[in-house]
Amino acid sequence: MEKTENEEEEQRKRADARIKYLMFLSKLSGSQTDIEMYENTNVRATITAPQANSEHFIVSNLETPIGKVEKAVLRSSDIVRITVAASEILRNKEK
C-alpha cells in the first residue's frame, strides 16, 4: 500500500512538530516554573528533566502548599499548565 503525497506531507509535519516540541522541552531544563496541577493545586519547581515520552517531569525544589520537596517526579497527566518566564527559556538557551 503506497502512501499518497498528502499522507507523506502530513507525516513530515507531525515529525517536525514532534522535533520542535522535544527541543522546547529540552530548553525547560533548569527553568523555574509555576505548575497548575489537577484539582487546583498550584506548585512551583525547577524542571530538571522532562521525559522524552512526555509522561513525567523530574523536578527539584518543589514547593507545594504543604511543604517543600528537594526532588520529585510529576506525572504529566496530573499537570494542567506549566508557566515559565520567557527569560528562563532564553537564559537556558545560552547555556
VOGU-3710 file (C-alpha; in Angstrom, 3 decimals, decimal comma):
1> mekteneeee> 0,000/0,000/0,000  1,579/3,254/-1,145  1,304/6,491/0,748  -0,145/9,445/-1,057  1,714/12,747/-1,200  -0,768/14,205/1,290  -0,098/11,392/3,772  3,661/11,833/3,405  3,354/15,600/3,881  1,192/15,081/6,970
11> qrkradarik> 3,763/12,645/8,390  6,569/15,182/7,771  4,559/17,892/9,534  3,945/15,633/12,535  7,641/14,725/12,687  8,660/18,401/12,517  6,175/19,311/15,254  7,496/16,491/17,456  11,099/17,648/16,990  10,153/21,236/17,891
21> ylmflsklsg> 8,248/20,013/20,948  11,212/17,934/22,147  13,585/20,859/21,586  11,275/23,086/23,632  11,186/20,505/26,423  14,983/20,405/26,471  15,021/24,205/26,925  12,816/23,821/30,024  15,602/22,046/31,917  16,818/24,326/34,687
31> sqtdiemyen> 13,819/26,655/34,415  11,888/27,886/37,442  8,224/27,179/36,707  4,785/27,613/38,189  2,731/24,463/37,699  -1,022/24,182/37,942  -1,949/20,651/38,889  -5,208/18,752/38,649  -7,757/19,750/41,324  -6,486/23,367/41,535
41> tnvratitap> -3,190/22,628/43,280  -0,502/25,163/42,417  3,168/24,346/42,911  6,492/25,887/41,977  9,527/23,876/40,892  12,667/23,854/38,816  12,342/21,456/35,894  15,360/19,171/35,965  14,485/16,936/33,027  11,324/16,105/31,119
51> qansehfivs> 10,992/12,554/29,844  11,157/12,328/26,057  7,863/10,447/26,007  6,296/13,335/27,994  4,839/11,078/30,695  6,782/12,605/33,597  8,714/15,710/34,589  11,616/15,375/37,004  11,739/18,480/39,197  13,775/19,901/42,051
61> nletpigkve> 12,931/22,366/44,807  9,237/21,533/44,555  7,228/23,983/46,658  3,757/22,661/47,477  1,004/24,063/49,705  2,078/21,633/52,461  5,849/21,943/52,205  8,985/21,723/50,111  10,438/18,604/48,469  14,040/18,550/47,237
71> kavlrssdiv> 13,409/16,194/44,283  10,221/14,774/42,790  8,647/13,282/39,686  5,385/14,762/38,422  3,066/12,829/36,138  2,158/14,788/33,034  -1,412/13,558/33,324  -1,668/15,475/36,646  -0,406/18,734/35,124  -2,902/21,225/33,731
81> ritvaaseil> -0,470/24,004/32,836  3,206/24,896/33,148  4,072/28,589/33,208  7,644/29,662/32,629  9,053/33,142/32,040  10,494/33,735/28,581  13,667/34,971/30,280  14,111/31,491/31,799  13,938/29,862/28,354  16,334/32,420/26,862
91> rnkek> 18,755/32,003/29,772  18,774/28,230/29,276  19,257/28,639/25,521  22,550/30,420/26,172  23,940/27,503/28,205
//
